[in-house]
Amino acid sequence: MIERSPIFDMVCQVILFVGLVIAVTPFLIVLIAATHDIRAVNQVPMPMMPGTHFLDNMAVAWVRADLGTKLFNSFVFAATVAFGKVALASMAAFAIVYFRFPGRMLIFWAIFVTLMLPLEVRIVPTYAVAANALQPFQAILDITGLTWLIATVSGITVDLHWGLLNSYTGLALPLVATATGTFLYRQFFLTLPDELAEAAKMDGAGPVRFFFQILLPLSKANMAALATIMFVWAWNQYLWPLLVTTDPSFGTAATELKELIPAKEGVPEWQIAMAGTLLVMLPPLVVMIAMQRFFVRGLVATDK
């Protein structure tokens, strides 16, 4: 048993308070800047008391950056990525843990190694796949000579092409694979007793029924935690949506914030940029608050 110490408790509270101040201060500066007019926000130092132009700045930012459409695109993108990552990770972990086939651990470690390859490292091949998702199959046909054979026999030239640029599919599909989610689900499935699978088999439940009716209900907390993490991660993506959405109608809110940044020779309307930032920050903040209880339970629960 650990003895309680008032001095130690006080030190911990001070450290937590300092951390809270450091974390909240940038958000407060953005919030205060969004309430000022152009004259006040460009003063040095900027007034730390809230102004009276908050709603006006919000309205200008909403219209100038077309945030109605862009927030919808971001929500579709983030929700699809979160759902895809949860679904794919759970099925991959289920196959690795409950099926015995040669090379399954090799496959798991191959998936796990991809944690060392962030999106920025593999951005070029990922973009090439999004530009033409059928290019690997076309390459196989060309290398094996099937393209030439089909053209010689039938006179038809095989040219496989499926472009994903400027589409919701192109935004979300290349990002649904997740080594982190697969690892988390695998570790959770390993904590379940083997008798659970044996009892399900004795009751006549096949693999699909066992997965959907037993494993998934037991992993609701893990599912909520992973979905929350991946939703916020996808919402904050900037580089990938910037590359695959040359059509402004498919742009996301994070990439559209650049429209609110003052141009080099333009008027520095930072209050508009800060108001737009608050609008873009709001949806993931609401998701985090709504899913906080499930998020914490999925990460730290000991009854798994």
Buried (B, 14 or more C-beta within 10 A) or exposed (E): EEEEEEEEEEEEEEEEEEEEEEEEEEEEEBBBBBBBBBEBBBEEEBEEEBBEBBEBBBEBBBEBBBBEBBBEBBBBBBBBBBBBBBBBBBEBBBBBBBEEEEEEEEBBEEBBEBEEEEEEEEBEEBBEBBBBBBBEEBEEBEEEEEBEEBEEEEEEEBEBEEEBBBBBBBBBBBBBBBBBBBBBBBEBBEEBEEEBBEEBEEEEBEBEEBBEEBBBEBBEBBBBBBBBBBBBBBBBBEEBBBBBBEEEEBBBBBBBBEBBEEEEEEEEBBBBBBBBBBBBBEBBEEBBEEBEEBBEBBBEEEEB
